[in-house]
Amino acid sequence: MIRALQCLDRLRAFARTAMAVVVLTIAGCGGQQQLSSGASAPSGGGGQLFARVLDDIGEFYIEPVSARRIALAGAARLGRLDNRLALGEVAGGGGALALSYDDRALAYYPMPGDTDNRGWGDLLETVIAGGTQASPQLAALPRETIEQTVLDGMTRSLDRFSRYASAEIARDQRAAREGWGGIGITMDGTKDTFRVTAVTPHGPADRAGIRPEDQIVEINGIATEGCVRREVMDRLSGPVGSQVAVKVLSAGTAHRRELWLRRASVSEPTVTASRDGDIAVIRVHTFNHRTTKRVAESLAEAQRQPGGRLAGIVLDLRSNPGGVLDQAVNLADMFLRDGPVVSVVGRHPASRQYFKASGRSTAADVPLAVLINGGSASASEIVAAALQDSGRAVVIGGSSYGKGSVQTVLRLPNNGELILTWARLVAPSGYLLHRHGVIPTICTADLPDDASSLATGLRRASAGAAAGPRALLDERSWAELRRSCPAIRTRPAVDLALAKHLLGDPKLYAAALHALPAATRITETAAATPRTLP
């Protein structure tokens, strides 16, 4: 399964200034307040966080939803923290909610109207206060844990990709997609040893001579011994341009070097590349804000290597769970001269977008094969669909995951983040990627990973695919099409071998490239028109 944020491709096209103005302190639930029928919310506005989440869901979520349903789903989650705590609607109670503990009724609360977000936010806070007084188990938990539990219940009642991230997790997620100030290393921390496992090329650590297998033993005069990995990474991180003193134990020696490094903007490496003869193999692991730039750098580096001009490119998107939307668009744009890339349709006006090639492609003429599998989702499906529908690339492998939705990321007053599904993706040929995914031009999902599979794949490439325009398929036909090419999660060697053979045989490549008949493309006007989504 795709991890929550990875399943996400985030669109930040709509930002509100109020998000960064005030950080609210959510009131605790102290005191021995007596519970009674119609108890009111605690003073201090503790329900503002929950009300804010309900406001955002009501405004941005892809479908209209009831605040009542979402709030009750969140309240019900409190029972997971103490199974003796229960909430239920009072039968014939005229819209009342009952709180009980050990099957003993504690309080009854009148329920607000379906669209009263502030009322439901206050009610959730009141229920938490009542539960905390009744349950020693709940009272012993940090406030953040209780909030996380309730907000998890609220967001998981929407869909599998909407979720809440606490302030700490949100900070890491922002760094992963936007980069951060650091020295450019990946590190493995076991016991008291912090070993460098990878060094970002041309980053501060690389320029200073730090290499894999070196150990970080001291940061700013403080020994790393006795620390946990998170503490060490936090000490290495800081504002871009600031300095940090690092003492390094060189691998295989007792020599310790003290280095002064100036932090730079760094991000998780998302691209690995190699050249095999005249074929460049580019694997994209995920999409962050530097992915397209790194692919361009990798291609330029491959072209500079001995062996002459590239005869083909393999873009390996297998098990790539997605990431930032604009990076998917930019990567597809690298290989396209013109035409649509993807359309985004949703309920909120700001979610409706149409992306087309800029006409500034840097690799529009080199033959291209794209590898996908059942772990290829979201942003990787945008790229695969755009290149397949345009006739630019032969797609090889298994059917992709079918995560054709877009999540927007909203900053909350507590510095956490609300990730909400707010749009669906439409491929250039007019079909929804959601649940359907990309079906390869040449399917290898049913082939054993042995020598005979290559010959079978080559026969399939020369025979072509018998598929009609996918935009016209009904759900039954889609299910049959996906069953014919399962969404496997493995990365069989035959995929890459087949891609290299095709790219080395122009005639066979041309036959495979046009195996899928051209489908009617959506126009910019049609893409901007809201449609009913499944």
Phi, psi and omega in degrees: 000153179277132175296154192308308185284330179294325177296358188250130168252124191257133176245121183246048184280349184228112181236143180246136183296333182295340184297327186254010187275312187228135171258117185272141172266119180280126184296142176284181185241056182275176177085164179251059182295132180286133180272139179208168178300130177077027179301141183266167180293149178298152177289160180103358175068035182298339181276004184295324179297314181294321178296321179297317178297318178296321176301313183294319178298315180298327183273320192253338186298150188295335179234150174295135180225158180274127176300325179300312182297317182292316181295317180295325177296323177291316180297323182297335181292341179300331178297341178285339178275334174204107186291356175275349179268131183220148176233142178199152178285139181281123179295125180068017184269008178066036178086045179246150179247130182255133174253128179226157179221126185055041179065016178251121182295132180253319185199158175235135182236130173292138182268138179290176175292163185303330185252010181274083185297319180294320178297319179289326176298316178294322180295319177299319178295321179295318179297319177298318179299315179295318179295323181293323178290326184276329188248112175301328180296316179290320182296333182278351184273149174297149179304321182298326180293318180294315177301315180302317182297313181294315182291329173298317179297321180294312185285326181287348174280353181271291177198174188287347184254346175278141182195172176247140176240128178297169183302318182292315180293321179298323178298317179294322180293320178297319179296321182295322184266339184246348184088171181204174177274121181199191183254354174084051175226155167251138191226144176248123181250115177230122184057239183255013182250129181240099189260133176285125180256336178205151181233128179293124180304135176068009177278175181305316181294318180298315181294332180275355177093011176287136184230158175307144182084349170295158179243140175269114186250344182203140178228122181051043176080002181249125182295144178277347179300132181090355179269166170259164186303319182299320179297319181294315180295323178296322180290327178286335182274156179173183181301141176300130180097344178282161183257152176218137178266125183235129174258127188240134173263113183294142183300133176076009180225174173256010185278126177250131179245136173259125184238141172255117183244144175259119184298144178231168176289119181233162177210165179298134176294132183240357186227134169234148186217153175207165176236129179241098185067240179255019179247127173266132178247113182247116176257126178253114186280322179197178183242117168236191190289351181248003189299310182298318179299319181292322176297316179299318178295320180295319178294317179298319179294319179296322181289335179280342183289156179301148179127356176083196185292144179293135176265346181185163179231133171254120177256106185267107179251015181296135180061021174273113187277358177114205182150227189280129184301311186295335176289325175296316179297315181295323180293316176300321182298331179301331187252358185248138174280319183200182176094173183286153175252306179194155172240146181240123182233136180201183182283319182285135182305324183289347182277346186272114183220154178230124182245132176227164181298143184279344185086006181246037183296148181252352180217049186280344187254348183277127177308142191224135172236139181243131179255131177224164172208190184292348176265359178278120188219160167058246184301323179293329176289327175301312182296311183298317181294318181297317182286328177287312184295330181278354185074021183271332186218151170270125181261129187233143173132221177249166178301145181283177189295319183092035177261076186262046178237158181245135177251136172260145183252122183243126179283132181258163182300336180268013182071007168281181180228143175252119180255114186239136171290124183227000180200164175244155180260136178242124179291159181304329180277001169103003181259152178284131176286335183297124182070339182268315180070192179255128177264126185298153171294318177237115183272130175242004188296334182262008184262141173290152182273071180219183186296328182291336183294326180298315180297321178296316179298320179293324176295321178294324180295320181284333181282331183083171182250138179261083181225140178274178178303123186290336179296341182263358183285141172272176186297325178295316180295322177297317179299318179294320180296317179291325177295329180290340178219086187302155180272070180290155181256358182278170179236073186295148182295334183298330180302308182292320179298317180295317179300316181295320178296316180298315182292337178272356181233091186306322182293313180293321179299316181297321179295317180290325183299326184254023182294323179270126180295147179297135178253158179299127182273148175288148176266165180299323180294315180295323182294331182275355182270125179300142178229164178284124183256144179290000000 
